[in-house]
Amino acid sequence: MKENGENIWNFLYFTGYLTKESEYFREPSVFLKVRIPNVEIKSIYQNTILYWFRENIQKTDFHNLYQAMEEADAGKMRKILEQQLLATISFYDSAENFYHGFLAGILSQSDSYLVKSNRESGEGRSDLMVMSPSLRGRAFVIEIKVSDSIDHLEADAEKAVRQIRERRYMQELSTKGYRQIECYGISFYRKDCEVRYGGRQKDETDLHV
């Protein structure tokens, strides 16, 4: 598994931690759609298998990503994220939850920020909030989209930014007391992504569509 990350899926499948739901052919390979077989094994994913992935992520220094986010350098953020996508396990049909966990795991490595995943808490709000522990510090709202084609990456990233503005996701952080609030829309398609900077909270009225 250390030599080839794809082997972890074979390991989980052949040891019963994944069950085949269906299969399809894409020459010269056969692809399986799999699922977690039961609640007991799901708890193992939550407590053990995800820990393996997080341990791998923790070996990487993401200082450049946080710096790019603070400097509103969307292009640099895209390049760093795509480098990490290239290093992850191969995939062909990726759900939004994969990218959500991927991004949350990376951003959680900072000692300077707290990451709140509204999706995991079941709230109908933005996907991720990245906050300084101090209300005097900075906070970011991130919305994620998964594109059905590489040609839609840019439009979907813009759509994510519009969703933040239209649904006023930054208002929650403002209510908490943060005054330096910014937002990003990020779209993914397989191992490619697009990042759009959506501006600061004080600009929200001007940028609202």
C-alpha positions as a printed Julia matrix, in Angstrom:
209×3 Matrix{Float64}:
   0.0    0.0     0.0
   2.94   2.36    0.61
   4.16   1.83   -2.96
   0.77   2.37   -4.6
  -2.12   4.09   -2.83
  -4.66   2.4    -5.09
  -3.93  -0.88   -3.37
  -5.7    0.24   -0.21
  -9.05  -0.12   -1.99
  -8.19  -3.67   -3.04
  -7.18  -4.4     0.55
 -10.46  -3.06    1.97
 -12.52  -4.91   -0.64
 -10.87  -8.31   -0.32
 -10.93  -8.19    3.49
 -14.66  -7.44    3.54
 -14.53  -3.78    4.58
 -16.14  -2.86    1.26
 -18.93  -4.69   -0.58
 -19.5   -4.66   -4.33
 -22.68  -2.9    -5.38
 -22.16  -2.97   -9.13
 -19.44  -3.08  -11.75
 -18.74  -1.65  -15.18
 -16.07  -1.96  -17.84
 -13.81   0.76  -19.14
 -11.21  -0.97  -21.28
  -8.86  -2.4   -20.33
 -10.07  -2.28  -16.71
 -13.05  -3.34  -14.63
 -14.34  -0.83  -12.08
 -16.42  -1.63   -9.03
 -18.92   0.59   -7.26
 -18.61  -0.35   -3.62
 -20.27   0.51   -0.31
 -19.6    0.08    3.38
 -21.44  -3.16    4.23
 -22.92  -2.4     7.66
 -23.07  -0.05   10.65
 -20.39  -1.92   12.59
 -17.82  -1.54    9.82
 -18.89   2.08    9.3
 -17.76   2.77   12.87
 -14.36   1.27   12.0
 -14.07   3.75    9.13
 -14.93   6.61   11.44
 -12.48   5.6    14.15
  -9.63   3.83   12.38
  -9.5    4.04    8.59
 -10.03   7.81    8.44
  -7.23   8.1    10.99
  -4.87   6.42    8.5
  -5.75   9.03    5.88
  -5.35  11.91    8.33
  -1.96  10.6     9.41
  -0.82  10.67    5.78
  -2.08  14.24    5.35
  -0.33  15.36    8.53
   3.04  14.52    7.0
   2.62  17.43    4.58
   3.31  21.07    5.41
   0.45  23.22    4.12
   1.87  26.57    5.2
   1.87  27.77    1.57
  -1.83  26.96    1.22
  -2.81  28.97    4.31
  -0.61  31.83    3.13
  -2.25  31.82   -0.3
  -5.7   31.78    1.31
  -4.8   34.77    3.49
  -3.38  36.65    0.48
  -6.45  35.94   -1.68
  -4.2   34.14   -4.17
  -6.75  31.77   -5.72
  -4.36  30.65   -8.44
  -1.74  29.51   -5.95
  -4.4   27.72   -3.89
  -5.51  25.83   -7.01
  -1.98  24.68   -7.8
  -1.36  23.44   -4.25
  -4.68  21.58   -4.11
  -4.11  19.97   -7.5
  -0.69  18.77   -6.34
  -2.39  17.06   -3.42
  -5.11  15.59   -5.64
  -2.44  14.05   -7.85
  -0.9   12.44   -4.78
  -4.16  10.91   -3.55
  -5.71   7.59   -4.45
  -6.97   7.35   -8.05
 -10.68   7.78   -8.53
 -13.1    8.1   -11.41
 -16.55   8.68   -9.93
 -16.02  11.01   -6.99
 -18.77  12.18   -4.68
 -18.78  15.64   -3.17
 -18.19  14.11    0.26
 -14.76  12.93   -0.87
 -13.64  16.45   -1.75
 -15.26  17.86    1.37
 -13.28  15.46    3.55
 -10.14  16.01    1.48
 -10.29  19.79    1.95
 -11.37  19.67    5.59
  -8.51  17.31    6.37
  -5.94  19.6     4.78
  -7.24  22.79    6.39
  -7.42  21.13    9.81
  -3.62  20.88    9.91
  -3.17  24.53   10.85
  -2.52  25.51   14.46
  -3.76  29.03   13.65
  -7.28  28.14   12.55
 -10.27  26.08   13.64
 -12.29  24.27   10.98
 -16.03  23.75   11.27
 -17.74  21.36    8.9
 -21.41  22.3     8.7
 -22.11  19.29    6.52
 -21.02  16.9     9.25
 -23.22  18.69   11.77
 -26.2   18.45    9.44
 -26.7   22.2     9.19
 -28.04  23.76    6.02
 -25.16  26.21    5.78
 -21.84  26.58    4.03
 -19.63  23.53    3.6
 -16.64  24.76    5.64
 -15.82  27.62    7.96
 -12.16  28.29    8.78
 -11.81  30.54   11.83
  -9.1   32.1    13.93
  -9.56  31.19   17.62
  -9.58  34.94   18.31
 -12.48  37.04   17.07
  -9.86  39.66   16.17
  -8.4   37.21   13.67
  -9.6   36.2    10.23
 -12.33  33.81    9.16
 -13.16  32.18    5.83
 -16.27  30.6     4.34
 -15.7   27.88    1.73
 -18.32  26.34   -0.54
 -17.54  23.23   -2.59
 -18.96  22.07   -5.92
 -18.26  18.94   -7.98
 -18.33  19.48  -11.73
 -19.6   16.91  -14.22
 -17.01  18.07  -16.76
 -13.65  19.83  -16.68
 -15.22  22.48  -18.92
 -17.57  23.46  -16.08
 -14.93  23.99  -13.39
 -14.76  27.78  -13.68
 -18.54  28.25  -13.84
 -19.11  25.95  -10.87
 -16.53  27.77   -8.74
 -18.32  31.03   -9.53
 -21.62  29.34   -8.68
 -20.21  28.39   -5.28
 -19.25  32.02   -4.62
 -22.72  33.21   -5.63
 -24.29  30.7    -3.27
 -22.24  32.09   -0.38
 -23.4   35.62   -1.2
 -27.04  34.84   -1.98
 -27.54  32.71    1.13
 -25.45  35.1     3.23
 -23.27  32.37    4.7
 -20.81  34.95    6.04
 -23.5   36.38    8.31
 -23.09  33.51   10.79
 -19.45  34.4    11.37
 -20.33  38.07   11.59
 -22.89  37.25   14.28
 -20.23  35.38   16.22
 -18.18  38.57   16.3
 -15.69  38.15   13.46
 -14.99  41.3    11.44
 -12.45  39.99    8.91
 -14.48  37.48    6.91
 -13.66  36.3     3.39
 -14.98  33.56    1.15
 -13.92  31.08   -1.53
 -15.77  28.92   -4.01
 -13.93  25.73   -5.0
 -14.97  23.27   -7.7
 -13.5   19.84   -8.38
 -13.46  17.45  -11.29
 -11.42  14.29  -10.69
  -7.86  15.54  -10.08
  -8.48  19.1   -11.26
  -9.95  22.01   -9.36
 -10.74  25.69   -9.67
 -10.66  28.29   -6.89
 -12.51  31.63   -6.88
 -12.0   34.34   -4.3
 -15.34  35.89   -3.36
 -14.22  38.96   -1.45
 -14.6   40.19    2.11
 -17.68  40.37    4.27
 -17.73  44.16    4.12
 -18.04  43.88    0.3
 -20.94  41.46    0.45
 -23.61  44.06   -0.33
 -21.72  45.31   -3.37
 -21.02  41.79   -4.64
 -24.49  40.39   -3.99
 -26.17  39.12   -7.17
